[in-house]
Amino acid sequence: MDHLPCPDRSQVVLIGASRYFHLDDLPAVQANVPALRALLCGPDAPFSTESCVALVDPATTVEVSKAVQKAAREATDTLLIYYAGHGLLDDKGDLHLAVPQSDNASVYDTAVPYDWIRRPIESTGAARRIVILDCCYGARAFGVQSESVIDLAEVDGTYVMAAARETAVALSPPGETFTAFTAELIETLSKGVPGAGELLDLNVIFRNVRGRLKARSRPTPLDLDRNGLGATPFIRNSAYVPTEPPTDAQHDMLHVLESTPRTATIAQLVASVSLLSEKRAATAGDLVSTALQVRAVAELAPFLAALFEAGLRAPVEAALPTLFLTRPVEETAHLVDLLHAISADECVVSLLQLSVRLQPTQQAVQFAEALCRVDLAEHARALLTGFALTRDVAETVQLMQELAHGELTELLIEVTRSVSERRAASDVTALFLPLYVDDMRDTAALLSQIVAESRSAIDAAEMISVLVREGYEHEARQIFAVGMSQRGPEYLAELVAALQSNQLADAAATARFLAVQRWSTEEVSQFIAHLLAVGQHQHALEAAVETARERTVEEFASITSHLTELIADQAMGELLDEAARACSSSQAAYLVTKLDAAGQDGPADRIFWLSLYRPVGHAAGMLRHLDHAGSRFLSDAELSDLLQTRPPSDLARLAVALERSLPHKSELLLSITGRPVHQVATMVDSLEKAEANTLSNRVLRAVVTEWSMTTQAQLIIGLEERSQIGCARYLEQRASHHKDFAAVLRTTRKQTKPAEPWWPWWPRQRFTYQPSTHTHVMYVVKRDETVSDIAKRYGVRQAGILDENDLRAPYTIREGQALSIPLQSDRRHFMVPPFPRRLAPGRVHADVEELQRLLKRAGYLDQLVVESDHYGPKTCQAVARLNREHLLGRPPTPNDDPRITHKGWDIVHRLARGG
């Protein structure tokens, strides 16, 4: 490409961000974009006005991204992207370009990732791609993490110019019209470069800008020229003065120089190449090639430096392959040394780039050894690293083998590190296998170690998958061990997730088990928390079970305590629910025992009761393990108190499981001795709903044996009220052997008169209300509550609560105790509106707003919550609390059930109306 950009097939995007909400303003940036647009776009400029997009203080990151993507799609000749503003680094050190709303505290979310610029540029159809960055940390756009002699692993076809080095701060001088870098760029483009050719390429422009900045002691810019794009014409040189056509004598001199380059002076050679390059570029390259073959090395260094200084890079790069073919590596190394001594760095870079691209492996190693012998170890390192990063896997293996058996063994580690950090994970794995087989196990182990230390979990998982498939399990475990020691819990959790997605469940389990065995209690807690965060609930559960088995009770208590602090209540609840759903019976029993011993009563209770809703065989197995361990859950005292603390459905499930595993314990749970009628009626109702007919019949037979006829009659009526007609008839039939029972039953029925409506307030539209059908409700006592407080809250007599729960003076109740509250008195019913149909979490319903008002009045919903018709998260939390306090929650999560029930609807109305 020896022509200027084609205006019709080129696109320019100029971006400037001068004003910020959260960062320091850069007033000088505001003038940069208009000035550059005037120089670059117009009738006499390299680009057309129509193809130029100027964005000053773009409103969003998306606006920038769309402009760049559109330009990249439409450009087929040249694509130019310019940005001036703040450069920001995220927590991984990646470059982001700031826009007005960007914030240092949240770089990733508020600034434009440089990848958004890089990807459209890489995919564009434009032959010339140019990026100019006038911002802090601009060299991060090169994709490097150090200022090495050369970066040899970049994508071809793009020229990058950056205002400041990777860790320097670009200068925006106060009071000046433009920023420091752009000011010199504008000066160079507008006034040209004296002594240069008619057309300025990017290399000449950059050297002039850099020299002007150095003269003013301002930050030194960087450029990166990939595939020689910097030598192509960019803009006309306004300082160009045409030279006089050569005389006949000069033509004769050119002929002499072309034919005998040995006899010409360096100045004559440079002048000849300059003249020839304008009309006869191939001849200019041939002239340089001949000189490289016949001139002394000491003369070649100033000759090449002068050519680069004159902007004659193209003929030099066309001739340099001849140097490698005709000169010994010692002479080439000596030439690099001489060039380095006179600060001809651009020439050195081109020479090393060509060496990497053209030389075979053995010659490249010999060249590197020769460079080391002339004290250019840094150049040798850059050469070998570039070779290892850009050549195919087989050549890289050969290179590492040559280094292991040659003079440069000390550079092998550095080359290995660069390969591990910067080549694709598949390439690193492909390198590992031949190195391991070829008696270079230390090098192969270093490859895997660096992958574990510096690469992402996904890359490490890819390498582990290949190692496991090829039978290198020990080496795979070493990656786990290094990752654990160097990267910590978050990385290992991500690695487990990546292995699981690669269908390597065994490898993921190995990593998990090593973590549980080796880490401290705090690290294990963090590991489990991170597993939950990446969606690996099953591995988090298995880690918790393994922790319970492998660690002491004290350590397990510490881990669960840390875990409770690290994750939200909802996540902890999900983990416990997963434990109840997925654990085997022995695992569930072990977790319950360990949690109970660690003082974690709440989690232990949750797993215990949820496990009872698994199949009966599983629940019975868990109970057998718990009985063997002497768990408090199966103590006689605990079983006797359960009717006071647990909902009837839980007791029915427990009774069924006990009957299967520990029949003598079920007798204690189902005992009717000292139980009030309504509790026994509820017990029978729950057993029937759990399809435990044998157990309910046993209870009814005990009633016939132990209770008086009057109490039996009351139980029959209670069963009929609960729609358990079959049980009522069964009990009536069994009790009828007493000749007086029929009379007692009739008398009891007569005493139970129909309830009269009770209107604690005069409801509007009274005809829409109906009597409550609920006679009792269970309530869990809160801290410092008294019987009087509870009676007042529900609008019932205190004596009714005392009698219902068989409380004796001094009527002491404790926190967490479950009381049965009688909701009817004096044969009167509480009146409530009908229960709304389809009122459920997540739905939009007309009655949700009424429910929210009731919850506020009852103290379950914050007064600041805005009422609406959406059954949202705040409403769910309030209803779950109501259900929890009244034991209304339903499986599988009774303690966090957000669904409003018919009974809950009645209760919240009563509480909202003040009883």
Secondary structure, DSSP 8 states (H G I E B T S, - for coil): --S---GGGEEEEEEE----SSS---TTHHHHHHHHHHHHBSTTSSB-STTEEEEES-S-HHHHHHHHHHHHHH-SSEEEEEEES-EEE-TT--EEE--TT--GGGHHHHSEEHHHHHHHHHH---SEEEEEEESTTGGGGGT-SS--S----S-TTEEEEESS-TTS-----TT-SS-HHHHHHHHHHHH--TTS-SEEEHHHHHHHHHHHHHHTT----EEEESTTGGGSEEEE-TT--------HHHHHHHHHHHH-TTTS-HHHHHHHHHHHHHH-HHHHHHHHHHHHHHS-HHHHHHHHHHHHHTT-HHHHHHHHHHHHHHS-HHHHHHHHHHHHHTT-HHHHHHHHHHHHHHS-HHHHHHHHHHHHHTT-HHHHHHHHHHHHHHS-HHHHHHHHHHHHTSS-HHHHHHHHHHHHHHS-HHHHHHHHHHHHHTT-HHHHHHHHHHHHHHS-HHHHHHHHHHHHHTT-HHHHHHHHHHHHHHT-HHHHHHHHHHHHHTT-HHHHHHHHHHHHHHS-HHHHHHHHHHHHHTT-HHHHHHHHHHHHHHS-HHHHHHHHHHHHHHS-HHHHHHHHHHHHHHS-HHHHHHHHHHHHHTT-HHHHHHHHHHHTTS-HHHHHHHHHHHHHTT-GGGSHHHHHHHHHHS-HHHHHHHHHHHHHH-HHHHHHHT--TT--HHHHHHHHHHHHHTT-HHHHHHHHHHHHHHS-HHHHHHHHHHHHHTT-HHHHHHHHHHHTTSTTHHHHHHHHHHHS---EEE-SS--TTGGG-EE----EEEEE--TT--HHHHHHHHT--HHHHHHHTT--TT----TT-EEEEE--BTTEEEEE----TT--TT-B-TTHHHHHHHHHHTTSS-TTS---SB--HHHHHHHHHHHHHTT---TT-GGG-----HHHHHHHHHHHTT-
